[in-house]
Amino acid sequence: MSRSGILLALGLIIAGVASAETRQKPPPLDKHERVGGWQPADGGVQIPLWPEGIPLAKPDSGGRPEATGNGTGMVGGRLWHWASYVTRPTMTVYRPKDHNSGAAILVLPGGGFEVVATDLEDTEICGWAVRQGMTCAMLKYRVPQVWPIVNGRQQRPERLLALEDAQRAMGLLRAQAATYGIDPHRIGAIGFSAGAYLVANMSNTTERTYPATDAADRLSSRPDFAIIAYTARMLDDSKGRNSLELRPWVTISPQAPPTLILHAMNDRTDDIRQPMAYALALNDAGVPVDMRVYAKGGHAFGLRPTADPITIRWPGQVRQWLHDIGMM
């Protein structure tokens, strides 16, 4: 099918999706913010990304100490939790207890570059990954970071601190592959919302904006596979409703890895056109890209089962896709 035909078909799909039923929203919950660094449970080993003496660019935390809290809404009938004011990023590694497939995955949670969702889009994802025989590393990256507004339009920061942390983490995983019992050529990344944008960014560039610290920073930071869940900050929505052009800061490389995109049509936070624009750009560059799109699911569903089929079906679809591309 021609590109114009694909666009027309996708446009008809969007036009045919019924709007979500109007529901009365419950009042927001208290965030219960508490000073103190996030600590892992359930066997995770948290390690600093950089040695203590290495100076790092600081996030827009206003000098506040790291804190944790919970979101103001429920997901799957439960609270979700976050960390913020992170100045010293960490990577927490979870290893499979039984079968080790040799594959590994780096988890990049969402949070709008304001917080890092530490359970819904992080530890719960690692719990699933290790049950599949994968080593899983969850990233607690530097936040918050303001995306400036110029002439009424949001702009990407010149140095995206979370991206630097993600690139460093990927380099560390490859440098320590033998220690973790993983294949350095089967290390992928999964990202959610803001984290999905980071995975897309990692997929399409290996340029780093920080000086190399050690051998890990000289290894490729590009993942071997990429999973993009309800992505953000990709679409240039100034071009009109039917445009699928990418933002000026989004670059596409033919060296990007095989990519699987997950999204719900009724996502009111990040429109379905966000992943559509990215998928078409990857396809034009010759990059293998798969999409799994559901009518309902909203935004930030993570792995928690709800009445929406996407929440229980996407993990199995990811597993099958990893087998299909030879990563599992």
LOKE-979445 format. One record per residue (C-alpha): residue number from 1; residue in one letter; x, y, z. Coordinates in pm, 1 decimal. Example, Ala and Ser with C-alpha at 12.3 -4.5 7.8 and 13.67 -1.06 7.14 Angstrom:
! residues 2
(rec 1 'A' (1230.0 -450.0 780.0))
(rec 2 'S' (1367.0 -106.0 714.0))
This chain:
! residues 328
(rec 1 'M' (0.0 0.0 0.0))
(rec 2 'S' (125.0 350.9 -79.0))
(rec 3 'R' (206.4 600.4 198.4))
(rec 4 'S' (-103.1 804.8 103.3))
(rec 5 'G' (-313.7 489.9 126.1))
(rec 6 'I' (-169.7 407.7 469.0))
(rec 7 'L' (-244.4 759.5 591.2))
(rec 8 'L' (-599.4 741.8 457.2))
(rec 9 'A' (-660.9 404.1 620.4))
(rec 10 'L' (-522.9 520.2 953.0))
(rec 11 'G' (-732.4 835.8 930.7))
(rec 12 'L' (-1046.1 627.4 879.3))
(rec 13 'I' (-956.5 414.2 1181.2))
(rec 14 'I' (-923.5 724.3 1397.5))
(rec 15 'A' (-1248.6 870.2 1267.1))
(rec 16 'G' (-1429.9 547.7 1348.9))
(rec 17 'V' (-1322.0 522.6 1711.3))
(rec 18 'A' (-1602.8 612.1 1947.7))
(rec 19 'S' (-1531.0 871.1 2214.1))
(rec 20 'A' (-1491.4 744.1 2570.1))
(rec 21 'E' (-1795.3 752.8 2791.1))
(rec 22 'T' (-1815.8 1050.9 3018.9))
(rec 23 'R' (-1730.5 947.4 3372.5))
(rec 24 'Q' (-1728.2 1146.3 3689.3))
(rec 25 'K' (-1368.5 1172.2 3803.5))
(rec 26 'P' (-1290.4 1092.6 4165.0))
(rec 27 'P' (-1122.3 1365.7 4368.1))
(rec 28 'P' (-740.1 1365.5 4349.7))
(rec 29 'L' (-553.6 1176.8 4619.3))
(rec 30 'D' (-289.8 1328.0 4844.1))
(rec 31 'K' (64.0 1279.0 4706.3))
(rec 32 'H' (210.5 1196.3 5050.7))
(rec 33 'E' (551.5 1328.7 4949.7))
(rec 34 'R' (831.2 1211.1 5177.6))
(rec 35 'V' (1196.9 1314.9 5181.3))
(rec 36 'G' (1433.2 1024.8 5119.6))
(rec 37 'G' (1575.6 822.0 4833.9))
(rec 38 'W' (1379.9 542.3 4669.9))
(rec 39 'Q' (1499.4 195.8 4770.8))
(rec 40 'P' (1432.6 -130.8 4583.8))
(rec 41 'A' (1266.5 -441.5 4717.8))
(rec 42 'D' (1220.7 -798.2 4598.8))
(rec 43 'G' (1586.1 -872.5 4527.3))
(rec 44 'G' (1682.0 -570.4 4318.6))
(rec 45 'V' (2040.4 -443.7 4348.4))
(rec 46 'Q' (2066.1 -65.0 4312.3))
(rec 47 'I' (2394.0 74.7 4181.7))
(rec 48 'P' (2496.2 433.9 4105.1))
(rec 49 'L' (2534.7 514.9 3736.4))
(rec 50 'W' (2842.1 726.3 3795.9))
(rec 51 'P' (3116.7 716.4 4061.3))
(rec 52 'E' (3043.3 952.2 4350.5))
(rec 53 'G' (3323.1 1192.4 4260.3))
(rec 54 'I' (3203.3 1256.0 3902.9))
(rec 55 'P' (3025.0 1594.0 3882.6))
(rec 56 'L' (2686.1 1576.0 3709.9))
(rec 57 'A' (2459.0 1842.6 3565.8))
(rec 58 'K' (2177.5 1895.3 3812.6))
(rec 59 'P' (1806.8 1871.8 3735.8))
(rec 60 'D' (1563.9 2156.0 3803.7))
(rec 61 'S' (1505.8 2044.5 4161.6))
(rec 62 'G' (1564.5 2379.7 4327.7))
(rec 63 'G' (1812.0 2216.0 4563.3))
(rec 64 'R' (1546.7 1991.5 4719.0))
(rec 65 'P' (1654.6 1646.3 4840.7))
(rec 66 'E' (1528.3 1335.0 4669.1))
(rec 67 'A' (1173.8 1244.7 4767.5))
(rec 68 'T' (914.0 977.4 4703.4))
(rec 69 'G' (536.8 986.9 4690.1))
(rec 70 'N' (232.3 852.3 4512.8))
(rec 71 'G' (28.5 970.0 4217.1))
(rec 72 'T' (-298.6 1154.5 4265.3))
(rec 73 'G' (-502.4 881.1 4092.9))
(rec 74 'M' (-540.1 504.0 4100.8))
(rec 75 'V' (-434.1 258.4 3828.7))
(rec 76 'G' (-587.9 -86.3 3828.8))
(rec 77 'G' (-742.1 -12.9 4169.3))
(rec 78 'R' (-405.7 64.9 4329.5))
(rec 79 'L' (-184.3 363.3 4398.7))
(rec 80 'W' (125.0 417.6 4187.0))
(rec 81 'H' (444.4 560.3 4332.8))
(rec 82 'W' (722.3 788.4 4215.8))
(rec 83 'A' (1062.8 935.0 4296.4))
(rec 84 'S' (1167.3 1292.6 4217.2))
(rec 85 'Y' (1438.2 1554.6 4274.2))
(rec 86 'V' (1685.1 1286.9 4162.5))
(rec 87 'T' (2037.7 1427.8 4136.8))
(rec 88 'R' (2238.5 1101.6 4151.4))
(rec 89 'P' (2076.5 853.1 3912.5))
(rec 90 'T' (2081.9 479.6 3972.2))
(rec 91 'M' (2020.6 152.4 3793.5))
(rec 92 'T' (1855.2 -134.4 3981.9))
(rec 93 'V' (1923.5 -479.1 3840.9))
(rec 94 'Y' (1689.6 -776.2 3876.5))
(rec 95 'R' (1815.9 -1116.2 3763.6))
(rec 96 'P' (1610.9 -1423.4 3670.4))
(rec 97 'K' (1600.5 -1686.1 3943.6))
(rec 98 'D' (1556.4 -1990.4 3722.9))
(rec 99 'H' (1601.9 -1992.9 3345.9))
(rec 100 'N' (1831.1 -1720.5 3208.0))
(rec 101 'S' (1761.7 -1655.3 2839.9))
(rec 102 'G' (2069.1 -1431.3 2805.0))
(rec 103 'A' (1852.1 -1137.8 2699.3))
(rec 104 'A' (1823.1 -817.4 2901.3))
(rec 105 'I' (1596.4 -514.5 2904.5))
(rec 106 'L' (1640.7 -159.8 3034.7))
(rec 107 'V' (1317.6 -9.2 3170.7))
(rec 108 'L' (1263.6 365.5 3131.5))
(rec 109 'P' (954.9 476.2 3324.4))
(rec 110 'G' (736.3 776.4 3254.4))
(rec 111 'G' (650.5 1073.9 3469.9))
(rec 112 'G' (654.5 1371.4 3234.1))
(rec 113 'F' (1021.8 1443.9 3314.5))
(rec 114 'E' (892.2 1562.0 3654.1))
(rec 115 'V' (898.7 1231.0 3843.1))
(rec 116 'V' (1000.6 868.8 3778.7))
(rec 117 'A' (718.9 614.3 3816.4))
(rec 118 'T' (892.7 356.0 4033.0))
(rec 119 'D' (639.6 72.4 4042.3))
(rec 120 'L' (370.4 101.7 3772.0))
(rec 121 'E' (622.7 143.9 3490.7))
(rec 122 'D' (937.8 11.7 3655.3))
(rec 123 'T' (957.1 -259.2 3920.8))
(rec 124 'E' (633.6 -423.3 3803.1))
(rec 125 'I' (777.9 -439.8 3450.7))
(rec 126 'C' (1099.1 -595.3 3582.7))
(rec 127 'G' (895.6 -848.9 3776.5))
(rec 128 'W' (737.2 -961.2 3449.4))
(rec 129 'A' (1069.3 -955.7 3260.8))
(rec 130 'V' (1257.0 -1180.3 3503.8))
(rec 131 'R' (972.7 -1432.4 3488.4))
(rec 132 'Q' (1043.6 -1451.9 3115.2))
(rec 133 'G' (1409.1 -1532.9 3187.7))
(rec 134 'M' (1539.3 -1182.0 3117.8))
(rec 135 'T' (1775.6 -969.0 3323.9))
(rec 136 'C' (1601.7 -638.6 3390.8))
(rec 137 'A' (1750.3 -301.2 3484.8))
(rec 138 'M' (1520.5 -20.9 3595.4))
(rec 139 'L' (1649.0 331.7 3559.9))
(rec 140 'K' (1595.4 606.8 3813.6))
(rec 141 'Y' (1700.7 902.7 3602.1))
(rec 142 'R' (1754.8 1267.2 3684.9))
(rec 143 'V' (1431.9 1465.3 3726.5))
(rec 144 'P' (1271.5 1711.7 3712.6))
(rec 145 'Q' (1385.2 1883.6 3396.0))
(rec 146 'V' (1189.2 2170.0 3245.2))
(rec 147 'W' (1119.0 2169.1 2872.2))
(rec 148 'P' (1128.6 2543.3 2790.0))
(rec 149 'I' (852.1 2728.4 2607.8))
(rec 150 'V' (977.5 2946.9 2319.4))
(rec 151 'N' (730.1 3155.9 2119.5))
(rec 152 'G' (448.5 2959.5 2273.4))
(rec 153 'R' (592.2 2620.9 2169.7))
(rec 154 'Q' (754.5 2360.1 2389.0))
(rec 155 'Q' (1120.1 2291.9 2309.6))
(rec 156 'R' (1347.2 2003.1 2394.0))
(rec 157 'P' (1634.9 2091.3 2630.2))
(rec 158 'E' (1974.6 2098.6 2458.4))
(rec 159 'R' (2103.3 1847.1 2712.7))
(rec 160 'L' (1839.7 1597.3 2813.4))
(rec 161 'L' (1965.6 1462.4 3144.9))
(rec 162 'A' (1742.5 1155.3 3143.2))
(rec 163 'L' (1881.4 1058.8 2802.4))
(rec 164 'E' (2237.9 1086.0 2933.4))
(rec 165 'D' (2143.3 856.0 3221.0))
(rec 166 'A' (1979.0 607.0 2984.0))
(rec 167 'Q' (2282.7 601.3 2754.5))
(rec 168 'R' (2514.1 551.6 3051.1))
(rec 169 'A' (2297.8 265.0 3180.1))
(rec 170 'M' (2301.0 88.9 2842.3))
(rec 171 'G' (2679.2 121.4 2826.6))
(rec 172 'L' (2712.6 -22.5 3178.4))
(rec 173 'L' (2493.4 -320.8 3092.8))
(rec 174 'R' (2708.3 -399.0 2790.1))
(rec 175 'A' (3032.4 -348.4 2984.1))
(rec 176 'Q' (2911.4 -583.0 3259.8))
(rec 177 'A' (2739.6 -836.6 3034.4))
(rec 178 'A' (2963.5 -1123.3 3144.1))
(rec 179 'T' (2897.1 -1045.2 3511.5))
(rec 180 'Y' (2521.0 -1052.1 3457.1))
(rec 181 'G' (2525.7 -1351.9 3225.7))
(rec 182 'I' (2372.0 -1164.5 2933.5))
(rec 183 'D' (2445.7 -1138.3 2563.2))
(rec 184 'P' (2569.8 -782.4 2488.7))
(rec 185 'H' (2392.6 -802.1 2153.1))
(rec 186 'R' (2052.5 -883.6 2304.2))
(rec 187 'I' (1999.1 -585.0 2532.0))
(rec 188 'G' (1685.6 -386.1 2455.7))
(rec 189 'A' (1487.3 -106.0 2612.2))
(rec 190 'I' (1122.5 -48.2 2697.9))
(rec 191 'G' (986.5 295.5 2776.5))
(rec 192 'F' (655.0 438.4 2888.7))
(rec 193 'S' (529.1 789.4 2800.7))
(rec 194 'A' (828.5 1020.5 2867.2))
(rec 195 'G' (1041.1 707.2 2896.2))
(rec 196 'A' (912.9 594.1 2556.3))
(rec 197 'Y' (1044.9 916.8 2407.6))
(rec 198 'L' (1382.6 838.8 2565.8))
(rec 199 'V' (1386.4 490.2 2411.6))
(rec 200 'A' (1308.2 641.4 2071.1))
(rec 201 'N' (1588.6 893.4 2122.0))
(rec 202 'M' (1834.9 617.4 2218.6))
(rec 203 'S' (1727.4 417.6 1913.6))
(rec 204 'N' (1813.3 690.7 1666.0))
(rec 205 'T' (2137.8 837.1 1795.8))
(rec 206 'T' (2452.6 719.4 1969.4))
(rec 207 'E' (2591.5 1070.2 2024.3))
(rec 208 'R' (2645.2 1152.1 2389.9))
(rec 209 'T' (2631.8 1501.5 2539.6))
(rec 210 'Y' (2853.4 1419.5 2837.5))
(rec 211 'P' (3226.6 1339.5 2857.3))
(rec 212 'A' (3323.1 972.8 2871.3))
(rec 213 'T' (3394.3 847.5 3221.0))
(rec 214 'D' (3522.6 498.9 3141.8))
(rec 215 'A' (3503.5 216.3 2889.8))
(rec 216 'A' (3124.9 183.1 2936.0))
(rec 217 'D' (3077.4 523.8 2774.8))
(rec 218 'R' (3265.2 408.5 2465.5))
(rec 219 'L' (3024.7 121.6 2402.7))
(rec 220 'S' (2711.2 166.9 2192.6))
(rec 221 'S' (2411.6 309.7 2376.0))
(rec 222 'R' (2169.1 198.6 2104.4))
(rec 223 'P' (1934.4 -80.0 2222.3))
(rec 224 'D' (1913.0 -403.0 2023.1))
(rec 225 'F' (1533.6 -383.5 2032.1))
(rec 226 'A' (1293.0 -109.9 2137.0))
(rec 227 'I' (945.1 -121.5 2289.4))
(rec 228 'I' (757.9 209.0 2287.2))
(rec 229 'A' (447.7 232.7 2509.5))
(rec 230 'Y' (215.6 534.8 2483.9))
(rec 231 'T' (489.1 763.6 2358.3))
(rec 232 'A' (501.4 1141.6 2395.6))
(rec 233 'R' (672.2 1449.5 2248.4))
(rec 234 'M' (711.9 1313.7 1894.2))
(rec 235 'L' (436.2 1474.2 1685.3))
(rec 236 'D' (449.9 1828.4 1548.9))
(rec 237 'D' (86.4 1917.6 1616.6))
(rec 238 'S' (128.9 2270.9 1482.9))
(rec 239 'K' (83.6 2139.4 1127.7))
(rec 240 'G' (-285.7 2055.9 1166.5))
(rec 241 'R' (-491.4 1757.6 1276.7))
(rec 242 'N' (-416.0 1542.5 971.9))
(rec 243 'S' (-40.7 1602.1 968.8))
(rec 244 'L' (192.2 1326.0 1083.5))
(rec 245 'E' (514.6 1525.9 1079.9))
(rec 246 'L' (761.6 1482.4 1363.8))
(rec 247 'R' (890.3 1755.7 1592.4))
(rec 248 'P' (1210.0 1924.6 1467.7))
(rec 249 'W' (1417.1 1758.9 1739.9))
(rec 250 'V' (1310.3 1404.4 1646.6))
(rec 251 'T' (1571.1 1239.1 1425.9))
(rec 252 'I' (1529.1 905.2 1250.3))
(rec 253 'S' (1815.0 667.7 1174.0))
(rec 254 'P' (1807.0 363.8 945.7))
(rec 255 'Q' (2023.3 198.3 1215.0))
(rec 256 'A' (1739.2 211.6 1469.2))
(rec 257 'P' (1659.5 -134.4 1608.7))
(rec 258 'P' (1342.7 -338.1 1546.5))
(rec 259 'T' (1065.5 -153.3 1727.3))
(rec 260 'L' (731.8 -253.2 1879.7))
(rec 261 'I' (480.8 23.4 1954.6))
(rec 262 'L' (192.0 -10.4 2204.1))
(rec 263 'H' (-87.1 246.1 2225.3))
(rec 264 'A' (-456.5 292.1 2298.4))
(rec 265 'M' (-676.0 491.3 2061.4))
(rec 266 'N' (-850.4 666.1 2352.1))
(rec 267 'D' (-527.5 794.5 2509.5))
(rec 268 'R' (-617.5 1153.7 2597.5))
(rec 269 'T' (-268.7 1240.7 2720.3))
(rec 270 'D' (-71.1 1136.3 2413.2))
(rec 271 'D' (-275.5 1118.4 2096.0))
(rec 272 'I' (-257.6 810.2 1873.6))
(rec 273 'R' (-96.3 1030.9 1609.4))
(rec 274 'Q' (219.6 1040.3 1823.4))
(rec 275 'P' (313.7 674.3 1761.8))
(rec 276 'M' (165.5 677.1 1411.6))
(rec 277 'A' (402.3 955.9 1306.2))
(rec 278 'Y' (700.2 774.8 1457.6))
(rec 279 'A' (604.5 437.6 1307.6))
(rec 280 'L' (570.2 581.4 957.7))
(rec 281 'A' (904.1 761.7 986.4))
(rec 282 'L' (1077.4 440.6 1095.9))
(rec 283 'N' (912.1 249.6 813.5))
(rec 284 'D' (1028.4 509.8 560.5))
(rec 285 'A' (1384.1 463.0 690.5))
(rec 286 'G' (1363.4 86.4 642.9))
(rec 287 'V' (1344.0 3.5 1014.0))
(rec 288 'P' (1125.8 -298.1 1107.0))
(rec 289 'V' (834.4 -163.6 1312.5))
(rec 290 'D' (526.8 -335.7 1456.1))
(rec 291 'M' (225.1 -169.1 1616.3))
(rec 292 'R' (-30.2 -308.1 1860.7))
(rec 293 'V' (-319.4 -61.3 1884.8))
(rec 294 'Y' (-632.2 -107.8 2094.6))
(rec 295 'A' (-951.9 96.1 2105.9))
(rec 296 'K' (-938.4 142.1 2483.5))
(rec 297 'G' (-674.0 154.3 2752.0))
(rec 298 'G' (-613.0 523.5 2804.8))
(rec 299 'H' (-271.1 635.4 2923.9))
(rec 300 'A' (-28.1 494.6 3182.0))
(rec 301 'F' (-187.0 152.2 3223.1))
(rec 302 'G' (140.8 -30.3 3283.6))
(rec 303 'L' (95.1 -401.1 3356.0))
(rec 304 'R' (-206.6 -368.5 3582.1))
(rec 305 'P' (-511.2 -560.2 3456.3))
(rec 306 'T' (-829.8 -363.5 3400.0))
(rec 307 'A' (-1141.7 -419.0 3190.4))
(rec 308 'D' (-948.8 -294.3 2885.8))
(rec 309 'P' (-801.3 -586.7 2686.0))
(rec 310 'I' (-471.1 -409.7 2612.8))
(rec 311 'T' (-374.1 -429.3 2979.3))
(rec 312 'I' (-372.6 -808.8 2984.2))
(rec 313 'R' (-272.6 -882.9 2626.0))
(rec 314 'W' (31.9 -665.9 2560.9))
(rec 315 'P' (279.3 -866.3 2774.7))
(rec 316 'G' (211.9 -1182.2 2574.1))
(rec 317 'Q' (239.1 -987.1 2249.7))
(rec 318 'V' (575.3 -847.6 2358.1))
(rec 319 'R' (701.2 -1194.3 2443.9))
(rec 320 'Q' (591.0 -1332.4 2105.9))
(rec 321 'W' (749.8 -1036.9 1923.4))
(rec 322 'L' (1080.5 -1092.5 2106.6))
(rec 323 'H' (1075.2 -1453.7 1991.8))
(rec 324 'D' (988.2 -1346.8 1637.3))
(rec 325 'I' (1291.8 -1116.0 1611.3))
(rec 326 'G' (1529.1 -1369.7 1768.6))
(rec 327 'M' (1586.3 -1193.3 2099.9))
(rec 328 'M' (1434.6 -1467.0 2318.5))
